[in-house]
């Protein structure tokens, strides 16, 4: 090694002592790994606090964690009180009675049907006499004989309604409407039962269905004065509540999107600051002329050739692609020049290869180009020996 190379190595060594972050430069990774293989410990780079620059955010390669949205102002948990006319509503619901419901799977005989009709007549008589309990009992016996009569269920429901037993009325009317959906008495008894329970929307629906089957003025008056106004108030209150819920969900979604956007921006800025601090290690940017590599005007000219740059980029992505350039004299000349500059060095010749550290980068016209070219050249140099050694005189190794 000549005196000039030793002096340049000393300059580089002093620069490393003054700023060890130089060794974290990606282009000197091979030298850092060599030092660590000898047992040396390279200090971690210090991050510099930088004021964020106003730039368009770029997507971060590392996905930002989903942020926790900021708590929104809590809305009132109390539901809106709807003023209703609860005239006639029972203070509490009745309990189901143990009444005969009949076997729905039973197929009554003619004798059973005749018996059912006879008992029905007795029940109607008891109802006319005002003996409601007896009438309810007789209708139950008639249903045991013929469980497929919607009229029997509807008539018993009518009596249960007069006794203000709405839960039992609803059970009988549901069975009646299953047998005959157009039974007006069943619809109306069911609507009035729901009214006793304060279920205004269900009451309105049932009474309107009964009016379509058989209109009467009394039912219409009940609908118009009490049931429908209450049902409409409840409907509007429910729609308002649903609208508020959708609005709240929309606000929460917007807040999540905003928080996620801020988190991504923060992650981008932190990543950028880290990258900037790592690339800020070398005084004056890249080290010197790498052994006078770019002092060779022929190499400098070749490295301005788009074909050469494209070839090196291709080889960088896929070293095996070098095979296709074996017959390209321009590309092979660059490779021979590179091997000539680094020939026989190995890691032991690193100072020779690093000669010119303090110097410039020769014919390369910008730091960015130097970094790009150097990256490509190092890959090509490695490939020269690993894939297609040109000749023994130029053989070398950069394994580290």
C-alpha positions in Angstrom: 0.0 0.0 0.0 1.4 3.4 -1.0 1.8 6.3 1.3 -1.0 8.2 -0.3 -3.5 5.4 0.3 -2.4 5.2 3.9 -2.8 8.9 4.4 -6.3 8.8 2.9 -7.2 5.8 5.2 -6.0 7.9 8.2 -8.3 10.7 7.1 -11.3 8.3 6.9 -10.4 6.8 10.3 -10.3 10.2 11.9 -13.7 11.0 10.3 -15.1 7.8 11.8 -13.7 8.7 15.3 -15.3 12.2 15.1 -18.6 10.9 13.8 -19.2 7.1 14.2 -22.5 7.5 12.5 -20.6 7.4 9.2 -20.3 3.7 9.6 -24.1 3.3 9.5 -24.1 4.6 5.9 -25.7 1.8 3.8 -22.8 2.0 1.3 -20.3 1.2 4.1 -22.3 -1.7 5.5 -19.6 -4.2 4.4 -17.0 -2.3 6.3 -19.2 -2.1 9.4 -19.8 -5.8 9.3 -16.1 -6.4 8.9 -15.4 -4.4 12.0 -18.1 -6.2 14.0 -16.7 -9.6 12.8 -13.4 -8.5 14.6 -15.3 -7.9 17.8 -15.7 -4.2 17.5 -18.9 -2.5 18.7 -20.2 0.3 16.5 -22.2 2.9 18.4 -25.8 3.3 17.4 -26.6 6.5 15.5 -28.2 9.3 17.5 -31.4 10.7 16.2 -31.5 14.4 15.6 -34.6 16.4 16.5 -35.8 18.1 13.4 -38.7 20.4 12.8 -41.2 18.7 10.5 -41.0 19.9 6.9 -44.1 20.7 5.0 -44.2 18.0 2.5 -46.9 15.8 0.9 -47.3 12.7 3.1 -45.9 9.5 1.7 -47.2 6.1 2.6 -45.2 4.4 5.3 -43.9 0.8 4.6 -44.7 0.0 8.2 -48.4 -0.1 8.8 -49.4 2.3 11.6 -51.3 0.8 14.5 -55.0 1.5 14.6 -55.4 4.5 16.9 -57.9 4.8 19.7 -60.3 7.5 18.8 -60.6 10.5 21.1 -63.6 10.3 23.4 -66.5 12.2 22.0 -68.9 14.2 24.0 -71.3 11.9 25.5 -74.9 12.2 24.5 -77.7 12.1 26.9 -78.4 8.4 27.8 -82.0 9.3 28.8 -84.5 8.5 26.1 -86.9 11.2 25.0 -90.1 11.1 27.0 -93.1 10.8 24.7 -96.3 12.3 26.0 -99.0 9.7 25.5 -102.7 9.4 26.3 -102.7 6.2 28.4 -106.4 6.3 29.2 -107.6 2.7 29.8 -104.1 1.2 30.0 -103.8 -1.4 32.8 -101.3 -0.8 35.5 -99.8 -4.3 35.0 -100.3 -7.2 32.6 -102.4 -10.2 33.5 -101.1 -13.7 33.8 -102.0 -16.5 31.4 -104.8 -18.7 32.6 -104.8 -22.5 32.3 -107.5 -22.7 29.6 -108.2 -25.6 27.2 -106.5 -24.7 23.8 -107.4 -28.0 21.9 -105.0 -30.3 20.1 -104.1 -28.6 16.7 -103.2 -32.0 15.3 -106.6 -33.5 16.1 -109.0 -34.4 13.3 -112.5 -34.2 14.8 -115.2 -36.7 13.8 -118.7 -35.6 12.7 -120.0 -36.5 16.1 -117.4 -34.3 17.8 -118.2 -31.4 15.5 -121.9 -31.7 16.3 -121.1 -31.8 20.0 -118.8 -28.7 19.6 -121.7 -26.8 18.0 -124.1 -27.8 20.7 -121.7 -26.7 23.5 -121.1 -23.4 21.5 -124.8 -22.7 21.7 -124.8 -23.2 25.5 -121.8 -20.9 25.7 -123.6 -18.2 23.7 -126.6 -18.5 26.1 -124.4 -18.1 29.2 -122.8 -15.1 27.6 -126.2 -13.5 27.0 -127.1 -14.1 30.6 -123.9 -12.3 31.6 -122.3 -15.5 33.1 -118.9 -14.9 31.6 -117.0 -17.5 33.5 -119.4 -20.2 32.5 -119.3 -19.1 28.9 -115.5 -19.2 28.9 -115.6 -22.7 30.3 -118.1 -23.9 27.7 -116.1 -22.4 24.8 -113.1 -24.3 26.1 -115.1 -27.6 26.0 -116.2 -26.8 22.5 -112.6 -26.3 21.4 -111.6 -29.7 22.9 -114.1 -31.2 20.5 -113.2 -29.0 17.5 -109.8 -27.2 17.8 -110.0 -26.0 14.2 -112.7 -23.3 14.6 -111.4 -19.8 14.5 -114.8 -18.5 15.7 -114.6 -20.4 19.0 -111.2 -18.8 19.8 -112.4 -15.4 18.7 -115.6 -15.6 20.9 -113.7 -16.7 23.9 -111.2 -13.9 23.3 -114.1 -11.4 23.3 -115.2 -12.6 26.7 -111.7 -12.5 28.1 -111.4 -8.9 26.8 -114.5 -8.0 28.8 -112.7 -9.4 31.9 -109.6 -7.3 31.0 -107.3 -10.2 30.5 -105.4 -8.9 27.5 -102.5 -11.4 27.6 -105.0 -14.3 27.3 -106.9 -12.4 24.6 -103.8 -12.1 22.5 -103.1 -15.9 22.9 -106.6 -16.8 21.7 -106.7 -14.3 18.8 -103.3 -15.5 17.5 -104.7 -19.0 17.3 -107.9 -17.7 15.6 -105.9 -15.7 13.0 -103.7 -18.6 12.3 -106.8 -20.6 11.3 -108.5 -17.6 9.6 -106.4 -14.4 8.9 -109.6 -12.5 7.9 -111.5 -13.0 11.1 -112.5 -9.4 11.9 -113.5 -10.1 15.5 -110.1 -11.6 16.3 -108.2 -8.6 14.8 -110.3 -6.1 16.8 -110.1 -8.0 20.1 -106.4 -8.3 19.6 -106.1 -4.5 18.9 -108.1 -3.6 22.0 -106.0 -6.0 24.1 -102.8 -4.3 23.0 -104.4 -1.0 23.9 -104.9 -2.3 27.5 -101.2 -3.2 27.6 -100.2 0.3 26.2 -98.7 -1.2 23.0 -100.0 1.5 20.8 -98.4 0.7 17.5 -99.4 -3.0 17.7 -102.9 -1.9 18.7 -103.2 0.4 15.7 -102.0 -2.3 13.3 -104.5 -4.9 14.6 -107.5 -2.5 14.7 -106.8 -1.2 11.1 -106.6 -4.9 10.0 -110.0 -5.5 11.6 -111.5 -2.4 10.0 -110.4 -3.7 6.5 -112.3 -7.0 7.2 -115.4 -5.4 8.8 -115.7 -1.7 9.3 -117.5 -0.2 12.3 -117.8 3.3 13.7 -116.8 2.5 17.3 -113.5 0.9 16.3 -112.8 3.8 14.0 -113.4 6.4 16.8 -111.1 4.5 19.1 -108.4 4.5 16.4 -108.8 8.2 15.6 -109.0 9.6 19.1 -106.5 7.5 21.1 -104.7 4.7 19.4 -103.4 6.3 16.2 -102.2 9.5 17.8 -100.2 7.6 20.4 -98.9 5.2 17.7 -97.8 8.1 15.5 -95.9 9.8 18.4 -94.1 6.6 19.1 -93.3 6.0 15.5 -91.8 9.5 15.1 -89.8 9.1 18.4 -88.4 5.8 17.1 -87.4 7.3 13.8 -85.7 10.2 15.6 -83.8 7.8 17.8 -82.7 5.7 14.8 -81.6 8.9 13.0 -79.6 10.0 16.0 -78.0 6.6 16.2 -77.0 6.7 12.6 -75.6 10.2 13.0 -73.6 9.2 16.0 -72.2 6.2 14.2 -71.2 8.4 11.3 -69.4 10.9 13.6 -67.6 8.1 15.2 -66.5 6.7 11.8 -65.3 10.2 10.7 -63.4 10.5 14.0 -61.7 7.1 13.5 -60.7 8.0 10.0 -59.3 11.4 11.2 -57.3 9.7 14.0 -56.0 7.0 11.7 -54.9 9.7 9.2 -53.1 11.6 11.9 -51.4 8.4 13.1 -50.2 7.6 9.6 -48.8 11.2 9.2 -47.1 11.0 12.5 -45.5 7.6 11.7 -44.4 9.0 8.3 -42.7 12.0 9.9 -41.0 9.8 12.5 -39.8 7.4 9.9 -38.5 10.3 7.8 -36.7 11.9 10.7 -35.1 8.5 11.5 -34.0 8.1 7.8 -32.7 11.6 7.7 -30.6 11.1 10.9 -29.1 7.9 9.6 -28.2 9.5 6.2 -26.6 12.5 8.0 -23.5 10.6 9.1 -20.9 11.5 6.5 -19.3 15.0 6.5 -19.8 16.3 3.1 -22.0 13.3 2.1 -20.3 10.3 0.6 -16.7 9.3 1.3 -14.1 10.2 -1.3 -13.1 8.8 -4.6 -13.1 5.1 -3.8 -9.6 4.5 -4.9 -9.7 7.0 -7.8 -12.4 4.8 -9.4 -14.1 7.8 -11.0 -10.9 9.6 -11.9 -10.8 7.4 -14.9 -12.5 9.5 -17.7 -13.5 6.4 -19.6 -15.5 5.0 -16.7 -17.0 8.4 -16.0 -18.2 8.6 -19.6 -19.5 5.1 -19.6 -21.4 5.6 -16.4 -23.3 8.4 -18.0 -24.6 6.0 -20.7 -28.3 5.0 -20.0 -27.6 1.6 -21.4 -24.9 1.0 -18.8 -27.0 2.3 -16.0 -30.0 0.2 -17.1 -27.8 -2.9 -17.3 -26.4 -2.4 -13.8 -29.9 -1.9 -12.5 -31.0 -5.1 -14.1 -28.0 -7.0 -12.6 -28.7 -5.5 -9.2 -32.2 -6.9 -9.3 -31.1 -10.3 -10.6 -27.4 -11.1 -10.7 -28.0 -13.9 -13.1 -29.0 -11.3 -15.7 -25.3 -10.5 -16.1 -25.2 -13.5 -18.5 -27.1 -11.6 -21.1 -24.4 -8.9 -21.2 -21.5 -11.2 -21.8 -21.4 -10.2 -25.5 -21.9 -6.5 -24.9 -18.5 -4.9 -25.1 -19.6 -1.6 -23.5 -20.9 -3.4 -20.4 -18.0 -5.8 -20.2 -15.6 -2.9 -20.4 -17.1 -1.2 -17.4 -16.9 -4.5 -15.5 -13.2 -5.0 -16.5 -12.4 -1.5 -15.4 -14.1 -2.1 -12.1 -12.2 -5.3 -11.6 -9.0 -3.6 -12.6 -9.6 -0.9 -9.9 -10.5 -3.4 -7.2 -8.5 -6.4 -8.5 -7.1 -8.7 -5.9 -8.1 -6.5 -3.0 -10.5 -8.7 -1.0 -11.2 -7.2 2.4 -7.5 -7.0 3.0 -7.3 -4.5 0.1 -10.1 -2.3 1.5 -7.8 0.7 2.2 -6.6 0.6 -1.4 -10.2 0.4 -2.7 -11.1 3.2 -0.3 -8.2 5.4 -1.5 -9.3 8.8 -2.4 -11.7 9.0 0.5 -10.9 12.7 1.0 -11.2 13.4 -2.7 -14.2 14.0 -4.9 -16.3 11.5 -6.9 -14.7 12.3 -10.3 -16.9 12.6 -13.2 -20.2 11.9 -11.4 -22.2 15.1 -11.4 -24.3 14.8 -8.2 -24.4 13.1 -4.8 -27.6 11.3 -5.7 -26.0 9.9 -8.9 -23.0 8.8 -6.9 -25.1 6.9 -4.4 -27.1 5.2 -7.2 -24.0 4.4 -9.3 -22.0 3.2 -6.3 -24.8 0.9 -5.2 -25.1 -0.6 -8.6 -21.3 -0.9 -9.0 -20.8 -2.7 -5.8 -23.4 -5.3 -6.8 -21.8 -5.7 -10.2 -18.4 -6.1 -8.7 -19.6 -8.9 -6.4 -21.3 -10.6 -9.3 -18.1 -10.6 -11.4 -16.5 -13.2 -9.2 -19.6 -15.0 -8.1 -21.1 -15.6 -11.5 -18.7 -15.1 -14.4 -15.1 -14.4 -13.4 -13.6 -12.8 -16.5 -10.0 -13.9 -15.9 -7.7 -14.8 -13.1 -5.8 -11.6 -13.3 -8.9 -9.6 -12.4 -10.4 -12.0 -9.9 -11.1 -10.6 -6.5 -13.6 -10.9 -3.6 -15.7 -8.5 -1.5 -17.1 -11.1 0.8 -17.4 -9.8 4.3 
